[in-house]
Amino acid sequence: MENQQNYTKKIFYVLLFMAVILMFALLKVTADFILTIFISVMLSLVLYPFIKKLNSFHIPWTLGILITVIIALGIFFVFTNILTASLKTIINAYPNYESKFLHLWELFAKTLNIEVDENQSIFSRLWGSLGIRTAIQNMAISLSSFLVSTVQVTALVVLLVVFLMIEMSSVKDKIRTAFPQENINRRIIFVVIKIISEVTRYVSIKFLVSLGTGICVLVSTTAIGMDFPVIWAFIAFVLNFIPTFGSMISCGATIGFAVIQFYPDITPIIILSVIMVGINFVFGNIVEPKWEGSDLGISPFVILVSLSLWSYIWGFIGMILAVPMMVIIKIICENIDFLKPVAVLIGGSTKKAARHEADRK
């Protein structure tokens, strides 16, 4: 009997593994549809505490939703307008930088012994020498498609968030009605509250850290005389949501443009490099850990794997959602008996896992 139970358990885990693989494949295939829903759910989890706070001041739940959504949309459109204006400025100013691009490219090509055709433009030389024409064209097509569909996606996300937030006002009653057993509905309610709490906490801290990073980059690039400081601040703000790699890419892009703008004067380049590294080090290694108080209970290796996996499934947005998704998966696994080993493997500390178990009880 015992051997039969072990055999059944092994079959179950094999089937579970196959189901997980199939689920990720479906998420990849249905990305256009599913990603919109996930973004709406994440935004709802983040906005829920604010609406709940407004409700505590005797503001009706629906009115609180409308106020919160209007404020969020206002902030979104302000950022969008600023970014659009800055991008137009870059496009208009490009001819002023082409000679600098050309000079640096010639130095780079000579260093690596890459053949340079003097009769071609700078982009023609880059595409011809490095063989990335197809990649650039695909990126341009993707960007055009993204810009065309942005308004439609935004409208759909807003509608989903509004109706989901309306549903969340009665979610506890629905859970108690759907699962009359006291121990089951208590556990489900605990999981929902825990997910909202952890995701909100992570996103809030990450938002404030990213905002602080962006403001410091804005002040620093403006003070040093770099062009388009708003763009570099925005890039730092957005990419800081991606653990580890985001700040590295932001630093590289900003310093790279500083080289183009200031070369051959290396003094501002060195100063900016030190400032950028210092900003990201302070916010990423001192401020953020201090605000969080402790880590998210997720292994750093798992976070890196999660970044790779979700970026493959959902692209750039997947990288931003990777950590919140792992937080949700870990909380769910911690509260399902046969998935607790998965939660332990995902976690970065067995002591923290023990504390989570104590909290649940």
MOTA-V675802 format. One record per residue. N is the residue number from 1. PSI is psi in radians with two decimals (999 if undefined). NEAR is the number of other ideal C-beta (glycine too) atoms within 8 Angstrom. Layout:
N|PSI|NEAR  N|PSI|NEAR
This chain:
1|-0.75|4  2|-0.70|5  3|-0.65|6  4|-0.67|7  5|-0.73|8  6|-0.69|8  7|-0.72|8  8|-0.71|8  9|-0.71|8  10|-0.74|8  11|-0.71|8  12|-0.79|9  13|-0.60|8  14|-0.78|8  15|-0.65|8  16|-0.74|8  17|-0.75|8  18|-0.65|8  19|-0.68|8  20|-0.78|8  21|-0.75|8  22|-0.66|8  23|-0.80|8  24|-0.64|10  25|-0.72|8  26|-0.67|8  27|-0.63|11  28|-0.79|9  29|-0.68|6  30|0.50|8  31|-0.74|11  32|-0.62|6  33|-0.86|7  34|-0.66|9  35|-0.67|11  36|-0.72|12  37|-0.76|9  38|-0.72|10  39|-0.73|11  40|-0.73|12  41|-0.77|9  42|-0.77|12  43|-0.65|11  44|-0.71|12  45|-0.64|12  46|-0.70|11  47|-0.35|13  48|-0.84|12  49|-0.60|9  50|-0.75|9  51|-0.67|13  52|-0.65|8  53|-0.75|8  54|-0.66|12  55|-0.54|11  56|-0.34|6  57|0.38|6  58|0.44|4  59|2.20|8  60|2.55|6  61|-0.82|9  62|-0.72|7  63|-0.68|9  64|-0.68|13  65|-0.82|12  66|-0.75|9  67|-0.82|10  68|-0.78|12  69|-0.72|12  70|-0.77|8  71|-0.77|8  72|-0.74|10  73|-0.67|9  74|-0.81|8  75|-0.73|8  76|-0.81|9  77|-0.56|8  78|-0.83|8  79|-0.74|9  80|-0.77|8  81|-0.73|8  82|-0.77|10  83|-0.75|11  84|-0.77|8  85|-0.71|8  86|-0.69|12  87|-0.68|9  88|-0.68|8  89|-0.70|9  90|-0.78|10  91|-0.73|7  92|-0.54|6  93|-0.07|9  94|-0.77|8  95|-0.52|5  96|-0.38|5  97|-0.13|10  98|-0.68|10  99|-0.65|6  100|-0.73|10  101|-0.81|10  102|-0.78|9  103|-0.80|9  104|-0.65|11  105|-0.66|12  106|-0.72|9  107|-0.75|8  108|-0.75|9  109|-0.70|13  110|-0.67|9  111|-0.70|6  112|0.16|6  113|0.74|5  114|2.31|9  115|2.34|5  116|2.23|10  117|2.02|8  118|-0.30|4  119|-0.02|3  120|2.71|7  121|2.98|6  122|-0.72|9  123|-0.61|6  124|-0.67|9  125|-0.77|13  126|-0.82|10  127|-0.75|11  128|-0.71|10  129|-0.68|10  130|-0.15|7  131|0.72|6  132|0.34|8  133|-0.80|8  134|-0.71|6  135|-0.74|7  136|-0.71|9  137|-0.74|8  138|-0.69|8  139|-0.70|8  140|-0.73|8  141|-0.76|8  142|-0.74|8  143|-0.73|8  144|-0.77|8  145|-0.70|8  146|-0.79|8  147|-0.66|7  148|-0.67|6  149|-0.05|8  150|-0.79|8  151|-0.76|6  152|-0.79|7  153|-0.74|9  154|-0.77|9  155|-0.75|8  156|-0.75|9  157|-0.74|12  158|-0.79|10  159|-0.78|8  160|-0.73|11  161|-0.78|13  162|-0.87|11  163|-0.59|8  164|-0.70|11  165|-0.61|13  166|-0.74|10  167|-0.59|8  168|-0.34|9  169|-0.43|7  170|0.36|7  171|-0.64|9  172|-0.76|7  173|-0.67|7  174|-0.70|8  175|-0.76|12  176|-0.62|10  177|-0.71|7  178|-0.58|6  179|1.52|9  180|-0.48|6  181|2.21|6  182|-0.80|6  183|-0.57|6  184|-0.85|8  185|-0.53|13  186|-0.72|8  187|-0.74|10  188|-0.77|10  189|-0.68|11  190|-0.77|10  191|-0.79|11  192|-0.82|10  193|-0.70|8  194|-0.73|9  195|-0.83|13  196|-0.77|11  197|-0.86|8  198|-0.75|11  199|-0.76|14  200|-0.76|12  201|-0.81|9  202|-0.86|12  203|-0.68|12  204|-0.85|9  205|-0.76|11  206|-0.68|11  207|-0.81|8  208|-0.72|9  209|-0.75|14  210|-0.70|13  211|-0.76|9  212|-0.72|10  213|-0.78|15  214|-0.72|13  215|-0.76|9  216|-0.69|10  217|-0.70|16  218|-0.83|12  219|-0.77|8  220|-0.83|12  221|-0.59|13  222|-0.77|9  223|-0.61|6  224|-0.16|11  225|0.34|5  226|2.56|14  227|2.67|6  228|0.86|10  229|-0.53|11  230|-0.68|10  231|-0.80|11  232|-0.59|16  233|-0.72|13  234|-0.74|13  235|-0.76|11  236|-0.71|16  237|-0.86|11  238|-0.85|9  239|-0.35|11  240|-0.29|17  241|-0.31|8  242|2.00|12  243|2.50|8  244|-1.15|9  245|-0.53|9  246|-0.85|13  247|-0.59|13  248|-0.77|8  249|-0.73|10  250|-0.83|16  251|-0.81|12  252|-0.76|8  253|-0.77|10  254|-0.80|16  255|-0.65|12  256|-0.75|8  257|-0.58|12  258|-0.66|14  259|-0.78|10  260|-0.73|11  261|-0.75|10  262|-0.32|10  263|2.39|11  264|0.12|3  265|1.88|7  266|-0.20|8  267|-0.93|7  268|-0.51|12  269|-0.80|13  270|-0.77|8  271|-0.83|9  272|-0.69|15  273|-0.79|11  274|-0.73|8  275|-0.80|10  276|-0.80|14  277|-0.73|9  278|-0.77|8  279|-0.87|13  280|-0.58|13  281|-0.80|9  282|-0.86|9  283|-0.69|14  284|-0.51|11  285|-0.19|7  286|-1.01|9  287|-0.92|10  288|-0.84|12  289|-0.61|8  290|-0.71|7  291|-0.70|9  292|-0.47|10  293|-0.63|4  294|3.01|5  295|3.14|9  296|0.07|10  297|0.38|11  298|2.36|14  299|2.38|9  300|-0.62|7  301|-0.73|6  302|-0.66|12  303|-0.75|14  304|-0.73|9  305|-0.71|8  306|-0.73|12  307|-0.79|14  308|-0.78|8  309|-0.90|11  310|-0.47|13  311|-0.60|12  312|-0.68|7  313|-0.82|10  314|0.19|10  315|-2.51|7  316|-0.74|6  317|-0.62|9  318|-0.63|14  319|-0.63|13  320|-0.65|8  321|-0.09|13  322|-0.87|16  323|-0.84|12  324|-0.64|11  325|-0.71|11  326|-0.60|14  327|-0.79|14  328|-0.80|10  329|-0.74|9  330|-0.76|13  331|-0.73|12  332|-0.78|11  333|-0.60|12  334|-0.40|13  335|0.18|9  336|2.10|8  337|-0.86|4  338|-0.12|5  339|0.02|10  340|-0.66|10  341|-0.59|6  342|-0.72|8  343|-0.68|12  344|-0.71|9  345|-0.63|8  346|-0.64|12  347|2.70|13  348|-0.16|10  349|2.24|8  350|-0.51|7  351|-0.73|6  352|-0.65|12  353|-0.67|13  354|-0.66|8  355|-0.68|8  356|-0.71|10  357|-0.69|9  358|-0.68|7  359|-0.70|6  360|-0.66|9  361|999|4
